[in-house]
Amino acid sequence: MSDEHTYKFDVKMTCGGCSGAVTRVLEKAKTTGSGVTDYTVNLDTQEVVVKGTIGYDEVLEKIKKTGKEVRSGVVVE
């Protein structure tokens, strides 16, 4: 079993539709067993936090597929 990680991304989201798009891809990853165990998408702070065994690059790709600009991302733990 892989260790769980926490990733924090600064994602440019300007409206509820933007944050909704990010939420949808992360919820899909969570429900299909893709390694996402929990996530939060905060439109006010432009912050997306993802927890799980999924790799950093995989999460980054999923967020980028929504068409949103990822300004930065860090591995929290």
N, C-alpha and C positions, 0 to 999 in steps of 0.2 A: 504494500500500500504506500502510495506517495504521500509526502508531507503536504499539508495544506499551506497555501500562501495567501497573502493579502496584497492586492495591487491597487494603487490609487492613480487615477487619470484626471487630467485637466482637459475637459472636452468642451469645445465651443457649442453651446446649446442656447438658442435665442428664444425658444418658445416651447410650449407643452408638446407640440408635435415632434420636436427634436428630441426631448428627453424620452418621449414615448417610443420613438424608434429605437433608441439605445436600450430601453427597458425591454422591448419585445425580443431583441436578439439575445439579451442576457437571460431572460425568462425561458426562451427556447433552449438555450444551452443548459440551463438548470434542470428543466423537465425531461430532456433527452439523455441525461446522464453524461454530459460532455465535460464534467469536471468542475462545474460551477456549483458551489453549495449555497452561496448567499451573495447578494449585491445590493447596493444602494445607488440611486441616481438622483442627484440633487441639482435641480435647475437653477436655483438661486446662487449656489456657490460654484456651479459649472463642474461639479466633482462627481466622479463615478468611482465607487469602491467595489472591488470584486474579490470574493474569497473562494478558494477552491484548490483542487489539485491540478487544474488546467495550467498550461504554460503561459508565461507573460506574453510571448509573441502571438499565441493563439487568441488571447483576449484582445490584444491590440488590433489584430486583423478583424475580429468580429465587430468591434466598435467602428473601425474604419469603413467597413462594408455598409454602414448606415449612411455614409457620405458626410459624416460630421468630422470636423477638424480636431485631431487630438494634439493639443498644444504641448503636453508633457505627460509623462507617466513614470511612476516609481514603484519599486518593490518595497512594501512596508515591512513585511516579515516573510 
